[in-house]
Structure formats: C-alpha cells, structure tokens
Amino acid sequence: MTPDQLAHCLSAIGWNAPALARALGLEETTARRWLKGARPIPEAVEAWLEALAAAHRALPAPRPGGPTGRRGRPHGGSLFLPPTGGPGAA
C-alpha cells in the first residue's frame, strides 16, 4: 500500500492519522510516518484498512432525519440483519 492509497482509505473511513493511531493503539508519529512513506505499512494493517474502506464505500452512513426506528435503525431491521418480510422472505 502506498501512502496515497493509505490516505484514500483513511478518507473513505473518515479518519486521519490521529484516529488511525488511536484505533491501532499506536503512537501518532507511526501513522504519520506511514502517510509520508517513511515507514512501511504492515500487511495486516493494509488488509484491515482496505476492508474497512470497502465497507464504508459499500454501506454509507444513514442520513439523519430519514425513516428510522429505535436507536436510528431502519424500521423492522437490526444493525446486522436485513429487515424481515420483504421480497424473498421465507
């Protein structure tokens, strides 16, 4: 992963270097060095960030004020399961 790819992943997730450092329990300087290309990014971190960025792109945050039920979840749905009773429901 290049520093530019790292920056794009962080942008998709909505993070910056300090947020990445907090999430990984690292010093902020380590994250900044990755972004500058001064240190290599570990493969496990690359894979994790690419998966997070892909998830954020595929599942954008819900818009406030939309049709929601309790705790901001869509009516009839849960945070992790699709709503029941729609097309294709058993």
N, C-alpha and C positions, 0 to 999 in steps of 0.2 A: 504494500500500500504506500503510495506516495503521500507527501504532505498535503498536496491538493486534494487527493482522494479522502484523506482524513478530514480535511476542512469541509468537504461536501457532505460526508457522513454526519459530522457534528451539526452542520446547518440543518440537515433533514431531521435530526433528532431534536434540535432546538437547544443544543448545548454549546458551550465554549470550553476553553482549556480548563478553567477552574471547575466547571461542572464535571468534566471528564475525570479530572484528578479526584474529586470527591467520590464519584461513582466507583472508582477503582481503588480508592484508599491510597493514592499516590501523592507525592509532592507535586504541586502545581508546575514546578520547573520541569519535571519529567514530561508532562503533557505539552508544555510549550516547546521543549526540545524536539518532540515528535513532529509538531506542526512546522518547525523550522527545518526539519530534515537533519538535525544534529545528532539524533539517536534513532536507531531502527525501532520500528513498532513491532512488538511481539506478535507472532502469527495468531495466537489465541485472541488477542485484543482486536486484531484486524477482523477476524471472523465474527466476533461478537458485535463489533460496531457495524459491520456490513449487514448483519441480520437485523439489528435494531433500526438502522436507517431504512432497510427494505420494509420492515413492519410499519414504520411511521409513514412511509410513502403510500403503502397499500391501504392503511387504515388511518386516515386523517382524523384528528380530534373532532368530536361533535361540536356543533355550533351552539353557543348559549342561546336560550330562548326558543329552541326547537321543541318538538313534541317529545317530552321526556316524562318518565315516571319517577319513582323514588330514587334519590341519590343521583339524578341526572342520567339514568339509564333509559333506553327506549322502552315504551310501554310493552309489557309482556316478555321482555327479554332480560337476560342477565349479562353481566360483564363478560362472561366467557362462552356462553351458549347462545345460539341464534334463537329468536322468538319462536314459539310453537304455534301450530295451527295454520301456517301459511301453505302456499303451494308446495307439494312434495312431502307434506307432513304425513306421518304414518297414522 
